């Protein structure tokens, strides 16, 4: 059975005036507020799972955005003494389906990615996020 959800992914990059540990701490707080699970964390990156495959299967497109299953990877690299580059990669994690998730599913994930990245940007505004350098949708 193919896993069609993995093609649903998006990346976003920010430049932030803060230390990597401060940035990751603020992102972990947002993940916790969404009932997410941080699977691994290092000094400059983290991997987390958000949402629920079960809820998504039960409620389909009626699933609240906070419950749409996602995998999130965040990497922070120091650019100078005052700033760091933050790259967040999110991908759909709905799992295996017999049929392809159609365009309505694509829109649901797109909207969920929009909300997630807006929340992450707000999480980093304490450490001053310098806007979105780039955004890429696959």
C-alpha positions as CSV (number, residue, x, y, z in Angstrom):
1,X,0.0,0.0,0.0
2,X,1.5,3.3,-1.0
3,X,2.0,6.2,1.4
4,X,0.6,9.2,-0.5
5,X,0.9,11.7,2.4
6,X,4.7,12.0,2.2
7,X,4.5,14.1,-1.0
8,X,2.6,16.7,1.1
9,X,5.4,18.8,2.4
10,X,6.6,22.4,2.9
11,X,9.7,24.2,4.1
12,X,10.2,27.6,5.5
13,X,13.3,29.6,6.6
14,X,13.6,32.5,9.0
15,X,16.5,34.6,10.3
16,X,16.3,35.1,14.0
17,X,18.2,37.2,16.5
18,X,18.7,34.6,19.3
19,X,20.7,31.6,20.4
20,X,19.8,28.2,19.0
21,X,18.8,26.9,22.4
22,X,16.4,29.8,22.9
23,X,14.9,29.3,19.5
24,X,14.4,25.6,20.0
25,X,12.9,26.1,23.5
26,X,10.3,28.5,22.1
27,X,9.5,26.0,19.3
28,X,9.1,23.2,21.8
29,X,6.7,25.3,23.8
30,X,4.5,25.7,20.6
31,X,4.8,21.9,19.9
32,X,3.7,21.2,23.4
33,X,0.7,23.6,23.1
34,X,-0.4,21.6,20.0
35,X,-0.1,18.3,22.0
36,X,2.8,17.3,19.8
37,X,5.7,15.0,20.7
38,X,9.3,15.9,20.4
39,X,11.0,12.7,19.2
40,X,14.6,13.9,19.3
41,X,16.4,17.1,20.1
42,X,20.1,18.1,19.8
43,X,21.8,21.4,20.4
44,X,20.8,22.7,16.9
45,X,17.8,20.6,15.7
46,X,14.7,18.8,16.7
47,X,12.2,16.2,15.2
48,X,8.6,16.2,16.3
49,X,5.3,14.6,15.5
50,X,2.1,16.6,15.6
51,X,-1.5,15.6,15.1
52,X,-3.1,12.2,15.1
53,X,-3.4,9.6,12.4
54,X,-6.4,8.0,14.1
55,X,-8.3,11.3,14.3
56,X,-7.5,12.0,10.7
57,X,-8.8,8.6,9.6
58,X,-11.9,8.9,11.7
59,X,-12.8,12.5,10.7
60,X,-11.1,12.9,7.4
61,X,-11.2,16.5,6.1
62,X,-13.3,17.5,9.1
63,X,-10.2,17.0,11.3
64,X,-9.2,20.2,13.1
65,X,-5.9,21.6,11.8
66,X,-4.1,20.9,15.1
67,X,-5.0,17.2,14.7
68,X,-3.7,16.8,11.1
69,X,-0.8,14.3,11.3
70,X,2.6,16.0,10.5
71,X,6.3,15.3,11.0
72,X,8.3,18.4,11.7
73,X,12.1,18.8,11.5
74,X,13.7,22.1,12.6
75,X,17.4,22.9,12.1
76,X,19.1,26.0,13.5
77,X,22.5,27.2,12.3
78,X,24.4,30.2,13.6
79,X,25.0,32.9,11.0
80,X,26.7,35.5,13.2
81,X,27.0,36.5,16.8
82,X,23.6,38.0,16.7
83,X,21.6,35.9,14.3
84,X,20.7,32.3,13.5
85,X,19.1,30.7,10.4
86,X,16.1,28.5,11.2
87,X,14.8,26.0,8.6
88,X,11.6,24.1,9.3
89,X,10.5,21.2,7.2
90,X,7.0,19.8,7.7
91,X,5.6,16.8,5.8
92,X,2.3,15.0,5.9
93,X,2.2,11.9,8.1
94,X,-1.2,10.4,7.4
95,X,0.3,7.0,6.7
96,X,-0.9,4.4,4.2
97,X,-4.1,4.7,2.3
98,X,-5.5,2.5,-0.4
99,X,-6.4,5.5,-2.5
100,X,-4.6,8.8,-3.1
101,X,-5.5,11.7,-0.9
102,X,-7.0,14.1,-3.4
103,X,-6.9,17.9,-3.9
104,X,-9.2,18.5,-0.9
105,X,-6.5,16.7,1.2
106,X,-3.9,18.8,-0.4
107,X,-5.8,22.0,0.6
108,X,-6.3,20.7,4.1
109,X,-2.5,20.1,4.5
110,X,-1.7,23.4,2.8
111,X,-3.9,25.3,5.3
112,X,-2.4,23.3,8.2
113,X,1.1,24.1,7.0
114,X,0.2,27.8,6.8
115,X,-1.1,27.8,10.4
116,X,1.9,25.8,11.7
117,X,4.5,28.1,10.1
118,X,2.6,31.2,11.3
119,X,2.7,29.7,14.9
120,X,6.4,28.9,14.6
121,X,7.1,32.5,13.4
122,X,5.2,33.9,16.4
123,X,7.1,31.6,18.7
124,X,10.3,33.1,17.4
125,X,9.1,36.8,17.6
126,X,10.2,36.9,21.3
127,X,13.7,36.2,19.8
128,X,12.8,38.6,16.9
129,X,12.1,36.7,13.7
130,X,13.3,38.6,10.6
131,X,10.5,37.5,8.4
132,X,10.2,34.7,5.9
133,X,13.3,34.4,3.7
134,X,11.8,31.6,1.7
135,X,8.9,29.2,1.5
136,X,8.8,26.2,-0.7
137,X,5.8,23.9,-1.3
138,X,6.3,20.5,-2.9
